[in-house]
Amino acid sequence: MNFKAAEATSVQSQSTTRVRRSRAVIAAVVSACAAWLLIEGLGEVDLRAPASGGNASGQDIGLLGVLFASLAASLAGWLALGLIERYTARPGRWWVSIAAVAFVLSLGGPMSGTGIDNTDRALLVLLHLVVAVVLIPLLYRTIDNRAETTNEHD
């Protein structure tokens, strides 16, 4: 294969990866929004976030808040995966580990603060879980693990 053909294959592979990762981000955001709609609509719950600072009552969580929060978290995950791929030898293992830790740390928001009841806390944890369960495996599937499997017995 000549240099131009190899370069074209590399560009095509990068483009395919970007499309697949974009779809993973969209899937995570849509899943979070769908979960919020089920909670607010069918569950007839007015979902609230914990109060912080001098605010005594929790803050209402709207659909736009869920959309932007899940989008920001998903894009941060994509960025983290890109850095992991660039700087580590086994990106698959690192991605799963770091993403799991990030998920656990993200639960600090719903579990802290005041002004909401345990139902709100549980539902907020559920929203975080929905994003993690969709995003982590979908982004994992976009990793080129060929180098990882050939070096596994080192």
Secondary structure, DSSP 8 states (H G I E B T S, - for coil): --HHHHHHHHHHHHHHHHHHHHHHHHHHHHHHHHHHHIIIIIS----EE-B-TT--S-EE--HHHHHHHHHHHHHHHHHHHHHHHHH-S-HHHHHHHHHHHHHHHHTHHHHSSBS--HHHHHHHHHHHHHHHHHHHHHHHTTS--HHHHHTTT-
